[in-house]
């Protein structure tokens, strides 16, 4: 996947809506980029949760209802070893 190695992983990932309230949707925009897992951190960098994916969906939702309002960082790890970090805002 030479073109995957040249582009930053964040170029292959959309996260919406942002700001969010109850759910965020993660969408992989390049079919060659396979998502392996994700990690969620609060705005101070404290670990919240992680999820290893048993399939490689091109789109999935993450429930954010239990999160208090604030800034969060979603770190997405691709099977190719790349990582993308997306800042998300939870508002109520």
C-alpha positions as CSV (number, residue, x, y, z in Angstrom):
1,X,0.0,0.0,0.0
2,X,2.5,2.6,-1.0
3,X,0.0,5.5,-1.1
4,X,-1.1,4.6,2.4
5,X,2.4,5.0,3.7
6,X,2.8,8.4,2.1
7,X,-0.4,10.0,3.4
8,X,-1.0,10.6,7.1
9,X,-3.4,8.1,8.6
10,X,-5.7,11.0,9.6
11,X,-6.4,11.6,5.9
12,X,-8.3,8.3,5.8
13,X,-10.5,8.9,8.8
14,X,-13.6,11.0,9.3
15,X,-15.2,11.4,12.7
16,X,-18.6,13.1,12.9
17,X,-20.6,14.8,14.2
18,X,-18.2,17.0,16.0
19,X,-19.2,18.4,18.4
20,X,-21.2,15.3,19.4
21,X,-23.6,14.4,22.2
22,X,-24.7,10.7,22.2
23,X,-22.7,9.0,19.4
24,X,-19.9,9.6,17.1
25,X,-19.5,7.9,13.8
26,X,-16.0,6.9,12.5
27,X,-15.7,6.4,8.8
28,X,-12.7,5.1,6.9
29,X,-12.5,6.8,3.5
30,X,-10.0,4.5,1.8
31,X,-10.9,0.9,1.4
32,X,-7.3,-0.2,1.7
33,X,-7.0,1.3,5.2
34,X,-8.1,-1.3,7.7
35,X,-8.9,-0.2,11.2
36,X,-7.5,-2.5,13.9
37,X,-8.5,-0.7,17.2
38,X,-9.2,2.6,18.8
39,X,-8.4,4.3,22.1
40,X,-10.2,7.1,23.8
41,X,-8.5,9.7,26.1
42,X,-10.0,12.7,27.9
43,X,-8.7,16.2,27.3
44,X,-6.0,15.7,29.9
45,X,-4.6,12.6,28.3
46,X,-6.2,10.2,30.8
47,X,-7.1,6.8,29.3
48,X,-10.9,6.2,29.1
49,X,-11.4,3.1,27.0
50,X,-10.1,1.0,24.1
51,X,-11.7,-1.5,21.7
52,X,-10.0,-4.0,19.4
53,X,-12.0,-4.6,16.3
54,X,-12.7,-8.2,15.2
55,X,-13.8,-7.0,11.8
56,X,-12.6,-4.2,9.7
57,X,-15.7,-2.0,9.2
58,X,-15.5,1.1,7.0
59,X,-18.0,2.8,9.3
60,X,-19.1,2.3,12.9
61,X,-20.5,4.3,15.8
62,X,-19.1,4.9,19.3
63,X,-21.6,5.6,22.1
64,X,-20.6,8.7,24.0
65,X,-23.6,9.1,26.2
66,X,-21.7,8.1,29.4
67,X,-19.0,10.7,28.8
68,X,-19.2,14.1,30.5
69,X,-19.0,17.1,28.3
70,X,-15.5,18.2,27.3
71,X,-12.7,17.5,24.9
72,X,-11.5,14.0,24.0
73,X,-8.9,12.4,21.8
74,X,-9.8,9.4,19.7
75,X,-6.7,7.5,18.6
76,X,-7.4,5.1,15.7
77,X,-4.8,2.3,14.9
78,X,-4.7,0.9,11.4
79,X,-3.6,-2.6,10.5
80,X,-0.7,-1.1,8.5
81,X,0.7,0.3,11.8
82,X,-0.3,3.9,11.3
83,X,-2.2,5.9,13.9
84,X,-4.6,8.8,13.5
85,X,-5.7,11.1,16.3
86,X,-8.9,13.0,16.1
87,X,-10.0,15.6,18.7
88,X,-13.7,15.4,19.5
89,X,-15.9,17.6,21.6
90,X,-18.8,16.2,23.7
91,X,-21.6,18.8,24.3
92,X,-24.9,18.4,26.0
